[in-house]
Amino acid sequence: MLEKVKELLQEVEDFVPNSAIELEEFRLSFLGKKGKMNELFAAFKDVANESKKEFGQAINTLKQNAQAKVDKHKDGFERRNKTF
């Protein structure tokens, strides 16, 4: 399960949206109600007690990174649209 989180962290890091639509699709796929983060938080209850701390920290980092990526690019798209 921790490997899945590491793969998703890499996916977030590598993601570069070409449009506001792509960014919104990314946001929904990670942070939406039916997104990957909710799946991971739901799976948290099945993680062995000795792994919960590490897994919890990893999914919190993933969530923060995904939100930071969305915020960073959202601001950029909003600024570009205001200049026209």
LOBASE-909346 format. One record per residue: chain; x, y, z negated of N, C-alpha, C in turn. Coordinates in steps of 0.05 Angstrom, whole numbers, plus 5000, padded with zeros to 4 digits. Example, Ala and Ser with C-alpha at 12.3 -4.5 7.8 and 13.67 -1.06 7.14 Angstrom:
<recs>
rec marlo = A&nc1 = 5264&nc2 = 4886&nc3 = 4844&cac1 = 5246&cac2 = 4910&cac3 = 4844&cc1 = 5264&cc2 = 4934&cc3 = 4844
rec marlo = A&nc1 = 5257&nc2 = 4955&nc3 = 4858&cac1 = 5273&cac2 = 4979&cac3 = 4857&cc1 = 5258&cc2 = 5001&cc3 = 4843
</recs>
This chain:
<recs>
rec marlo = A&nc1 = 5017&nc2 = 4976&nc3 = 5000&cac1 = 5000&cac2 = 5000&cac3 = 5000&cc1 = 5017&cc2 = 5025&cc3 = 5000
rec marlo = A&nc1 = 5040&nc2 = 5024&nc3 = 4986&cac1 = 5058&cac2 = 5047&cac3 = 4985&cc1 = 5070&cc2 = 5052&cc3 = 5012
rec marlo = A&nc1 = 5075&nc2 = 5031&nc3 = 5027&cac1 = 5085&cac2 = 5033&cac3 = 5055&cc1 = 5066&cc2 = 5049&cc3 = 5072
rec marlo = A&nc1 = 5040&nc2 = 5043&nc3 = 5069&cac1 = 5019&cac2 = 5057&cac3 = 5085&cc1 = 5020&cc2 = 5087&cc3 = 5078
rec marlo = A&nc1 = 5024&nc2 = 5094&nc3 = 5053&cac1 = 5025&cac2 = 5122&cac3 = 5045&cc1 = 5050&cc2 = 5135&cc3 = 5058
rec marlo = A&nc1 = 5072&nc2 = 5121&nc3 = 5058&cac1 = 5097&cac2 = 5131&cac3 = 5071&cc1 = 5093&cc2 = 5135&cc3 = 5101
rec marlo = A&nc1 = 5079&nc2 = 5117&nc3 = 5114&cac1 = 5073&cac2 = 5120&cac3 = 5143&cc1 = 5056&cc2 = 5145&cc3 = 5147
rec marlo = A&nc1 = 5036&nc2 = 5148&nc3 = 5131&cac1 = 5018&cac2 = 5172&cac3 = 5133&cc1 = 5033&cc2 = 5198&cc3 = 5128
rec marlo = A&nc1 = 5052&nc2 = 5197&nc3 = 5109&cac1 = 5068&cac2 = 5221&cac3 = 5104&cc1 = 5084&cc2 = 5229&cc3 = 5128
rec marlo = A&nc1 = 5095&nc2 = 5209&nc3 = 5142&cac1 = 5110&cac2 = 5214&cac3 = 5166&cc1 = 5092&cc2 = 5224&cc3 = 5188
rec marlo = A&nc1 = 5068&nc2 = 5214&nc3 = 5190&cac1 = 5048&cac2 = 5223&cac3 = 5210&cc1 = 5041&cc2 = 5252&cc3 = 5205
rec marlo = A&nc1 = 5038&nc2 = 5260&nc3 = 5180&cac1 = 5032&cac2 = 5288&cac3 = 5173&cc1 = 5056&cc2 = 5305&cc3 = 5181
rec marlo = A&nc1 = 5079&nc2 = 5297&nc3 = 5174&cac1 = 5104&cac2 = 5312&cac3 = 5180&cc1 = 5107&cc2 = 5316&cc3 = 5210
rec marlo = A&nc1 = 5101&nc2 = 5296&nc3 = 5226&cac1 = 5106&cac2 = 5297&cac3 = 5255&cc1 = 5084&cc2 = 5312&cc3 = 5270
rec marlo = A&nc1 = 5061&nc2 = 5316&nc3 = 5257&cac1 = 5038&cac2 = 5327&cac3 = 5271&cc1 = 5042&cc2 = 5357&cc3 = 5278
rec marlo = A&nc1 = 5038&nc2 = 5363&nc3 = 5303&cac1 = 5038&cac2 = 5391&cac3 = 5312&cc1 = 5014&cc2 = 5395&cc3 = 5330
rec marlo = A&nc1 = 4994&nc2 = 5410&nc3 = 5321&cac1 = 4970&cac2 = 5414&cac3 = 5337&cc1 = 4974&cc2 = 5433&cc3 = 5361
rec marlo = A&nc1 = 4961&nc2 = 5427&nc3 = 5382&cac1 = 4962&cac2 = 5444&cac3 = 5406&cc1 = 4938&cc2 = 5463&cc3 = 5407
rec marlo = A&nc1 = 4918&nc2 = 5458&nc3 = 5390&cac1 = 4894&cac2 = 5474&cac3 = 5390&cc1 = 4881&cc2 = 5473&cc3 = 5363
rec marlo = A&nc1 = 4863&nc2 = 5492&nc3 = 5359&cac1 = 4848&cac2 = 5492&cac3 = 5334&cc1 = 4830&cc2 = 5467&cc3 = 5331
rec marlo = A&nc1 = 4821&nc2 = 5457&nc3 = 5354&cac1 = 4805&cac2 = 5432&cac3 = 5354&cc1 = 4821&cc2 = 5408&cc3 = 5344
rec marlo = A&nc1 = 4845&nc2 = 5405&nc3 = 5354&cac1 = 4863&cac2 = 5384&cac3 = 5345&cc1 = 4869&cc2 = 5386&cc3 = 5315
rec marlo = A&nc1 = 4873&nc2 = 5411&nc3 = 5306&cac1 = 4878&cac2 = 5415&cac3 = 5277&cc1 = 4854&cc2 = 5407&cc3 = 5261
rec marlo = A&nc1 = 4830&nc2 = 5413&nc3 = 5270&cac1 = 4806&cac2 = 5406&cac3 = 5255&cc1 = 4802&cc2 = 5376&cc3 = 5255
rec marlo = A&nc1 = 4808&nc2 = 5362&nc3 = 5277&cac1 = 4806&cac2 = 5333&cac3 = 5278&cc1 = 4826&cc2 = 5321&cc3 = 5258
rec marlo = A&nc1 = 4850&nc2 = 5332&nc3 = 5257&cac1 = 4870&cac2 = 5323&cac3 = 5238&cc1 = 4860&cc2 = 5327&cc3 = 5209
rec marlo = A&nc1 = 4849&nc2 = 5350&nc3 = 5204&cac1 = 4839&cac2 = 5356&cac3 = 5177&cc1 = 4818&cc2 = 5336&cc3 = 5168
rec marlo = A&nc1 = 4799&nc2 = 5331&nc3 = 5186&cac1 = 4778&cac2 = 5313&cac3 = 5180&cc1 = 4788&cc2 = 5284&cc3 = 5177
rec marlo = A&nc1 = 4807&nc2 = 5276&nc3 = 5193&cac1 = 4817&cac2 = 5249&cac3 = 5191&cc1 = 4833&cc2 = 5244&cc3 = 5165
rec marlo = A&nc1 = 4844&nc2 = 5265&nc3 = 5154&cac1 = 4859&cac2 = 5262&cac3 = 5129&cc1 = 4843&cc2 = 5271&cc3 = 5105
rec marlo = A&nc1 = 4831&nc2 = 5294&nc3 = 5106&cac1 = 4819&cac2 = 5307&cac3 = 5083&cc1 = 4789&cc2 = 5306&cc3 = 5082
rec marlo = A&nc1 = 4777&nc2 = 5297&nc3 = 5103&cac1 = 4748&cac2 = 5296&cac3 = 5105&cc1 = 4736&cc2 = 5275&cc3 = 5086
rec marlo = A&nc1 = 4710&nc2 = 5276&nc3 = 5083&cac1 = 4695&cac2 = 5258&cac3 = 5065&cc1 = 4700&cc2 = 5229&cc3 = 5071
rec marlo = A&nc1 = 4703&nc2 = 5222&nc3 = 5097&cac1 = 4708&cac2 = 5195&cac3 = 5105&cc1 = 4737&cc2 = 5191&cc3 = 5115
rec marlo = A&nc1 = 4755&nc2 = 5209&nc3 = 5105&cac1 = 4782&cac2 = 5209&cac3 = 5114&cc1 = 4800&cc2 = 5190&cc3 = 5100
rec marlo = A&nc1 = 4825&nc2 = 5190&nc3 = 5109&cac1 = 4845&cac2 = 5172&cac3 = 5098&cc1 = 4851&cc2 = 5176&cc3 = 5069
rec marlo = A&nc1 = 4849&nc2 = 5201&nc3 = 5060&cac1 = 4855&cac2 = 5206&cac3 = 5032&cc1 = 4834&cc2 = 5194&cc3 = 5013
rec marlo = A&nc1 = 4809&nc2 = 5196&nc3 = 5021&cac1 = 4788&cac2 = 5183&cac3 = 5005&cc1 = 4791&cc2 = 5153&cc3 = 5004
rec marlo = A&nc1 = 4800&nc2 = 5141&nc3 = 5026&cac1 = 4805&cac2 = 5112&cac3 = 5026&cc1 = 4827&cc2 = 5105&cc3 = 5007
rec marlo = A&nc1 = 4848&nc2 = 5121&nc3 = 5007&cac1 = 4871&cac2 = 5116&cac3 = 4989&cc1 = 4863&cc2 = 5120&cc3 = 4959
rec marlo = A&nc1 = 4848&nc2 = 5141&nc3 = 4954&cac1 = 4840&cac2 = 5145&cac3 = 4926&cc1 = 4821&cc2 = 5123&cc3 = 4917
rec marlo = A&nc1 = 4804&nc2 = 5113&nc3 = 4935&cac1 = 4787&cac2 = 5090&cac3 = 4928&cc1 = 4803&cc2 = 5065&cc3 = 4923
rec marlo = A&nc1 = 4825&nc2 = 5061&nc3 = 4938&cac1 = 4842&cac2 = 5038&cac3 = 4935&cc1 = 4859&cc2 = 5039&cc3 = 4910
rec marlo = A&nc1 = 4861&nc2 = 5062&nc3 = 4897&cac1 = 4877&cac2 = 5066&cac3 = 4874&cc1 = 4869&cc2 = 5047&cc3 = 4851
rec marlo = A&nc1 = 4844&nc2 = 5041&nc3 = 4849&cac1 = 4835&cac2 = 5023&cac3 = 4827&cc1 = 4845&cc2 = 4995&cc3 = 4830
rec marlo = A&nc1 = 4853&nc2 = 4987&nc3 = 4855&cac1 = 4863&cac2 = 4960&cac3 = 4860&cc1 = 4893&cc2 = 4958&cc3 = 4857
rec marlo = A&nc1 = 4907&nc2 = 4980&nc3 = 4852&cac1 = 4936&cac2 = 4980&cac3 = 4850&cc1 = 4943&cc2 = 4969&cc3 = 4822
rec marlo = A&nc1 = 4964&nc2 = 4953&nc3 = 4822&cac1 = 4974&cac2 = 4942&cac3 = 4796&cc1 = 4981&cc2 = 4965&cc3 = 4777
rec marlo = A&nc1 = 4976&nc2 = 4960&nc3 = 4751&cac1 = 4982&cac2 = 4981&cac3 = 4731&cc1 = 5010&cc2 = 4992&cc3 = 4732
rec marlo = A&nc1 = 5029&nc2 = 4974&nc3 = 4736&cac1 = 5057&cac2 = 4983&cac3 = 4736&cc1 = 5064&cc2 = 5000&cc3 = 4761
rec marlo = A&nc1 = 5047&nc2 = 5000&nc3 = 4781&cac1 = 5052&cac2 = 5015&cac3 = 4806&cc1 = 5035&cc2 = 5040&cc3 = 4808
rec marlo = A&nc1 = 5016&nc2 = 5043&nc3 = 4789&cac1 = 4997&cac2 = 5066&cac3 = 4791&cc1 = 5010&cc2 = 5093&cc3 = 4791
rec marlo = A&nc1 = 5029&nc2 = 5097&nc3 = 4774&cac1 = 5043&cac2 = 5123&cac3 = 4773&cc1 = 5056&cc2 = 5130&cc3 = 4799
rec marlo = A&nc1 = 5071&nc2 = 5112&nc3 = 4810&cac1 = 5085&cac2 = 5117&cac3 = 4835&cc1 = 5065&cc2 = 5121&cc3 = 4858
rec marlo = A&nc1 = 5045&nc2 = 5104&nc3 = 4859&cac1 = 5025&cac2 = 5106&cac3 = 4881&cc1 = 5009&cc2 = 5132&cc3 = 4878
rec marlo = A&nc1 = 5002&nc2 = 5139&nc3 = 4854&cac1 = 4987&cac2 = 5164&cac3 = 4849&cc1 = 5003&cc2 = 5189&cc3 = 4858
rec marlo = A&nc1 = 5029&nc2 = 5189&nc3 = 4851&cac1 = 5046&cac2 = 5211&cac3 = 4859&cc1 = 5048&cc2 = 5213&cc3 = 4889
rec marlo = A&nc1 = 5050&nc2 = 5189&nc3 = 4902&cac1 = 5053&cac2 = 5188&cac3 = 4931&cc1 = 5029&cc2 = 5199&cc3 = 4945
rec marlo = A&nc1 = 5005&nc2 = 5190&nc3 = 4936&cac1 = 4981&cac2 = 5200&cac3 = 4950&cc1 = 4975&cc2 = 5229&cc3 = 4944
rec marlo = A&nc1 = 4983&nc2 = 5239&nc3 = 4920&cac1 = 4980&cac2 = 5267&cac3 = 4915&cc1 = 4999&cc2 = 5284&cc3 = 4933
rec marlo = A&nc1 = 5023&nc2 = 5274&nc3 = 4937&cac1 = 5042&cac2 = 5287&cac3 = 4955&cc1 = 5031&cc2 = 5288&cc3 = 4983
rec marlo = A&nc1 = 5020&nc2 = 5265&nc3 = 4992&cac1 = 5008&cac2 = 5263&cac3 = 5018&cc1 = 4985&cc2 = 5284&cc3 = 5021
rec marlo = A&nc1 = 4968&nc2 = 5285&nc3 = 5002&cac1 = 4946&cac2 = 5304&cac3 = 5003&cc1 = 4956&cc2 = 5333&cc3 = 5004
rec marlo = A&nc1 = 4975&nc2 = 5340&nc3 = 4988&cac1 = 4986&cac2 = 5367&cac3 = 4988&cc1 = 4999&cc2 = 5373&cc3 = 5014
rec marlo = A&nc1 = 5014&nc2 = 5355&nc3 = 5025&cac1 = 5028&cac2 = 5359&cac3 = 5051&cc1 = 5008&cc2 = 5363&cc3 = 5074
rec marlo = A&nc1 = 4987&nc2 = 5346&nc3 = 5074&cac1 = 4966&cac2 = 5348&cac3 = 5094&cc1 = 4952&cc2 = 5376&cc3 = 5092
rec marlo = A&nc1 = 4945&nc2 = 5384&nc3 = 5068&cac1 = 4932&cac2 = 5410&cac3 = 5064&cc1 = 4950&cc2 = 5433&cc3 = 5072
rec marlo = A&nc1 = 4976&nc2 = 5431&nc3 = 5065&cac1 = 4995&cac2 = 5452&cac3 = 5073&cc1 = 4998&cc2 = 5454&cc3 = 5103
rec marlo = A&nc1 = 4998&nc2 = 5431&nc3 = 5116&cac1 = 5001&cac2 = 5431&cac3 = 5146&cc1 = 4976&cc2 = 5444&cc3 = 5158
rec marlo = A&nc1 = 4953&nc2 = 5438&nc3 = 5148&cac1 = 4928&cac2 = 5450&cac3 = 5158&cc1 = 4928&cc2 = 5480&cc3 = 5153
rec marlo = A&nc1 = 4935&nc2 = 5488&nc3 = 5129&cac1 = 4935&cac2 = 5517&cac3 = 5123&cc1 = 4955&cc2 = 5532&cc3 = 5140
rec marlo = A&nc1 = 4979&nc2 = 5521&nc3 = 5144&cac1 = 4999&cac2 = 5534&cac3 = 5160&cc1 = 4990&cc2 = 5539&cc3 = 5188
rec marlo = A&nc1 = 4980&nc2 = 5518&nc3 = 5201&cac1 = 4972&cac2 = 5521&cac3 = 5229&cc1 = 4946&cc2 = 5536&cc3 = 5232
rec marlo = A&nc1 = 4928&nc2 = 5534&nc3 = 5213&cac1 = 4903&cac2 = 5548&cac3 = 5214&cc1 = 4908&cc2 = 5578&cc3 = 5215
rec marlo = A&nc1 = 4926&nc2 = 5587&nc3 = 5198&cac1 = 4933&cac2 = 5616&cac3 = 5197&cc1 = 4945&cc2 = 5624&cc3 = 5224
rec marlo = A&nc1 = 4961&nc2 = 5607&nc3 = 5236&cac1 = 4973&cac2 = 5613&cac3 = 5262&cc1 = 4952&cc2 = 5616&cc3 = 5284
rec marlo = A&nc1 = 4933&nc2 = 5598&nc3 = 5285&cac1 = 4912&cac2 = 5599&cac3 = 5305&cc1 = 4894&cc2 = 5623&cc3 = 5301
rec marlo = A&nc1 = 4889&nc2 = 5629&nc3 = 5276&cac1 = 4872&cac2 = 5653&cac3 = 5270&cc1 = 4886&cc2 = 5679&cc3 = 5279
rec marlo = A&nc1 = 4912&nc2 = 5680&nc3 = 5274&cac1 = 4927&cac2 = 5704&cac3 = 5282&cc1 = 4928&cc2 = 5707&cc3 = 5312
rec marlo = A&nc1 = 4932&nc2 = 5685&nc3 = 5326&cac1 = 4932&cac2 = 5686&cac3 = 5355&cc1 = 4906&cc2 = 5694&cc3 = 5367
rec marlo = A&nc1 = 4884&nc2 = 5685&nc3 = 5355&cac1 = 4857&cac2 = 5692&cac3 = 5366&cc1 = 4851&cc2 = 5722&cc3 = 5360
rec marlo = A&nc1 = 4861&nc2 = 5734&nc3 = 5339&cac1 = 4856&cac2 = 5761&cac3 = 5333&cc1 = 4871&cc2 = 5781&cc3 = 5352
rec marlo = A&nc1 = 4893&nc2 = 5771&nc3 = 5364&cac1 = 4908&cac2 = 5789&cac3 = 5381&cc1 = 4895&cc2 = 5792&cc3 = 5409
rec marlo = A&nc1 = 4876&nc2 = 5776&nc3 = 5415&cac1 = 4863&cac2 = 5778&cac3 = 5442&cc1 = 4839&cc2 = 5795&cc3 = 5442
</recs>
